[in-house]
Amino acid sequence: MTGAVKKVLVIQAGSIAEFVLSLAAMKRIRLAHPHARITLLTVPQFEALARASPYFNHVDTGARPMAPGEWLALRGQILQAKYDRVYDLESSPTSRFLFRILWPFPPAWSGAVGGARLRHRNPALERMHTLERHAEQLQVAGVWPDAPTNSGDAPPPDLSWILRRAHEPRPVAGAAPPKPFVLLVPGGGEAKPEKRWPVANYAELARRLKARGFDIVIIGGPAESAMARAIQKVVGQARDLTGRTDFAQIAVLGARSVLAVGNNTGPLHLIAAAGAPTIALFDGADDTLVRAPRGHVAVIQAPTLAELSIETVANTAWSLLPRD
């Protein structure tokens, strides 16, 4: 069935978390079509990560047309390419609209949209974790017959390709070996502060970790530098990398860290996928069965993150950190 598929389009231009989780399905698509020319339709923020991956021959960052003329241009581009198969991993109103404007000549389409030739029809789609949803979608498409579709069964993304490209830091003669470090991700959800554990709690947790001999590294966007400075005032020599890391660098940091603690953010999904033991903090409004990162992850949920105690997070950290 897949042998005649020579040209494939994959669509994913959602959130950072959705893109990271989609890497697992992207790997399966490449395995199913090893000789096909596979194009990813996405947005500029994911371009570098996608190009570094072994899954795509081409990356198109035009997934978010604004004007009607841009939509028509994208429609013409897809029809002219004559794709044998489209995998809509985004499954959003935007990607479904793209399918509809391709009518009446859409390529063989894998996704949840009505009219798709390889339609994913499960009525519980919206209540499935992205990993199991994609696994079942690819099962329906006939490219992953034994896909793990039960809740919690699908494996996390494999980011070993990022780590193989990363250069190990060179040891300095006569210098002490670097200390193990903990990653803190105190930001995310700028419009929803209730989804952030208070920065004062991060600072106190960092102080306790520092006292146990761990270095502290803080990551986030440029707007979160003030949080990093607040933690530094308490801890002292915490390293502030807010606004200074791309997605590949965050993954490498995750692979090399002994622990990561953060709110429900896209970078935390990337860190967990890279292999870091991870503590993910969720407020009561989030559905952790659908949204939680996967890997070596401890999810802590409280009705509001302001109510989540430092002791609860610290005790979980001690259980995940390496023993002396």
SVG drawing of the C-alpha trace seen along z (x, -y; Angstrom):
<svg xmlns="http://www.w3.org/2000/svg" viewBox="-18 -41 64 46">
<polyline fill="none" stroke="black" stroke-width="0.4" points="0.0,0.0 2.8,-2.4 5.2,-1.3 3.7,-3.5 3.8,-6.6 6.6,-8.8 5.7,-12.3 4.4,-13.0 3.2,-16.2 3.2,-16.3 1.4,-19.2 2.2,-20.5 2.2,-24.1 0.6,-24.0 2.2,-24.8 5.7,-23.9 4.4,-21.0 2.3,-19.6 5.3,-19.9 7.6,-18.0 5.0,-15.3 4.5,-15.0 8.1,-14.0 7.2,-10.5 4.6,-10.2 7.1,-11.9 9.6,-9.2 7.0,-6.5 6.0,-8.3 9.6,-8.3 10.0,-4.6 6.8,-3.8 8.0,-5.7 11.8,-5.4 12.3,-6.3 9.6,-9.0 10.3,-12.7 8.7,-14.1 7.9,-17.8 6.9,-19.4 4.4,-22.2 5.0,-24.3 5.9,-27.7 9.3,-29.5 9.8,-28.9 10.1,-25.1 12.2,-25.3 15.7,-24.7 14.5,-21.8 12.7,-20.2 15.7,-20.6 18.0,-19.1 15.8,-16.0 16.2,-12.9 12.5,-12.9 12.2,-15.5 13.6,-16.2 12.1,-19.7 10.6,-22.2 8.0,-24.7 7.3,-27.4 4.2,-28.8 1.6,-27.0 -0.1,-30.2 -1.4,-32.2 -2.9,-35.5 -4.5,-37.0 -6.9,-35.2 -4.2,-35.4 -1.8,-33.6 -4.3,-30.8 -4.9,-30.4 -1.1,-30.3 -0.7,-27.5 -3.6,-25.6 -2.0,-25.8 1.4,-24.8 0.0,-21.7 -2.0,-20.7 0.9,-21.3 3.2,-19.1 0.9,-16.1 1.4,-14.6 0.5,-10.9 -0.3,-11.2 -0.9,-14.0 -0.6,-13.4 -2.4,-16.2 -0.8,-15.8 -2.0,-19.3 -5.7,-18.5 -6.8,-22.1 -9.4,-24.4 -6.6,-25.8 -5.4,-22.5 -9.0,-21.3 -9.7,-24.5 -6.7,-23.7 -8.2,-20.3 -11.5,-21.9 -10.1,-24.4 -8.3,-21.6 -11.7,-20.1 -12.6,-18.4 -9.0,-17.2 -7.4,-16.7 -4.6,-14.2 -5.1,-11.0 -5.5,-12.7 -4.8,-11.2 -6.6,-13.2 -9.9,-13.8 -11.6,-16.0 -14.8,-14.9 -14.3,-13.6 -10.7,-12.6 -9.8,-9.3 -7.9,-8.0 -10.1,-9.6 -9.5,-9.1 -13.0,-8.7 -12.6,-8.0 -15.2,-10.2 -12.9,-10.4 -10.1,-12.1 -10.2,-15.3 -9.7,-13.3 -6.7,-11.4 -3.1,-12.3 -1.3,-13.5 0.9,-10.4 -1.9,-7.9 -4.0,-10.0 -1.2,-10.1 -0.5,-6.4 -4.1,-5.5 -4.2,-7.9 -1.3,-6.2 -2.8,-2.8 -6.0,-3.9 -3.8,-5.1 -2.2,-1.6 1.4,-2.6 1.5,-1.4 -0.5,1.8 0.5,2.6 0.4,-1.0 0.2,-1.4 -3.1,-3.2 -4.1,-2.6 -3.7,-5.5 -0.1,-5.9 1.2,-3.2 2.7,-5.2 6.4,-5.9 7.7,-9.5 9.6,-11.2 13.1,-10.0 15.5,-12.9 18.7,-10.9 19.4,-12.6 19.7,-16.0 22.2,-14.6 24.3,-12.9 24.8,-16.3 25.7,-18.1 29.3,-18.6 30.4,-17.5 32.1,-20.4 35.8,-20.0 37.4,-19.4 39.8,-22.1 43.1,-20.8 43.4,-21.2 39.8,-22.4 37.4,-20.6 34.7,-18.6 31.5,-20.5 28.8,-20.0 25.6,-18.2 22.9,-20.8 19.1,-21.2 17.0,-23.0 14.3,-25.3 11.5,-26.5 9.6,-29.1 7.7,-30.8 5.1,-29.9 1.4,-30.9 2.1,-34.7 -1.6,-35.4 -2.5,-32.9 -0.4,-33.5 -2.4,-30.9 -0.5,-28.3 2.8,-29.4 4.2,-28.2 5.2,-31.4 8.8,-32.5 9.6,-32.8 8.9,-29.1 11.3,-28.4 13.9,-30.5 13.5,-28.6 13.6,-25.2 16.8,-26.4 18.4,-27.4 17.8,-24.0 19.1,-22.3 22.2,-24.5 22.8,-23.6 22.9,-19.9 25.6,-20.6 23.7,-21.1 24.2,-24.0 21.0,-25.8 20.3,-26.7 17.2,-28.8 15.7,-28.8 12.7,-30.6 11.9,-33.4 13.3,-36.9 10.2,-38.1 11.1,-35.7 14.5,-37.2 13.0,-39.0 12.1,-35.6 15.6,-34.4 17.0,-37.5 14.6,-37.0 15.9,-33.4 19.5,-34.6 19.0,-37.0 18.2,-34.1 20.6,-31.5 23.5,-33.6 25.3,-31.8 22.3,-30.4 23.0,-30.5 20.4,-32.6 19.9,-31.4 16.5,-33.0 16.2,-34.2 19.5,-32.6 18.5,-29.0 16.9,-27.5 14.9,-24.3 17.9,-22.1 20.0,-23.7 17.1,-23.2 17.0,-19.5 20.7,-19.1 20.5,-20.8 17.7,-18.4 19.7,-15.4 22.6,-16.5 20.7,-17.7 20.0,-15.5 16.6,-17.0 14.2,-19.6 11.3,-21.4 8.8,-23.5 5.3,-24.6 3.2,-23.1 5.2,-24.6 6.4,-23.5 10.1,-23.6 9.4,-21.2 8.0,-18.7 11.2,-19.0 13.3,-18.6 11.4,-15.5 11.6,-14.0 15.4,-14.5 15.5,-12.2 15.7,-14.5 13.9,-13.3 11.2,-15.9 8.7,-17.4 5.8,-19.0 3.6,-21.3 -0.1,-21.6 -3.0,-23.5 -6.4,-21.9 -7.8,-23.2 -5.4,-21.2 -6.2,-17.6 -2.9,-15.9 -4.0,-12.7 -4.1,-14.7 -1.5,-17.4 1.3,-16.0 4.8,-15.5 6.0,-11.9 9.2,-10.2 10.7,-10.0 8.1,-12.5 6.5,-13.1 3.3,-15.2 2.3,-17.2 -1.2,-18.8 -2.8,-21.2 -6.2,-23.1 -4.0,-26.3 -0.3,-26.4 -0.1,-29.0 -1.3,-26.3 1.4,-23.8 3.9,-23.7 7.7,-23.8 8.0,-20.7 5.9,-18.7 8.0,-19.6 11.3,-19.3 10.4,-15.8 9.6,-14.7 12.9,-16.2 14.9,-14.3 13.2,-11.0 14.3,-11.7 17.8,-13.0 20.7,-10.6 21.8,-9.1 25.3,-9.8"/>
</svg>
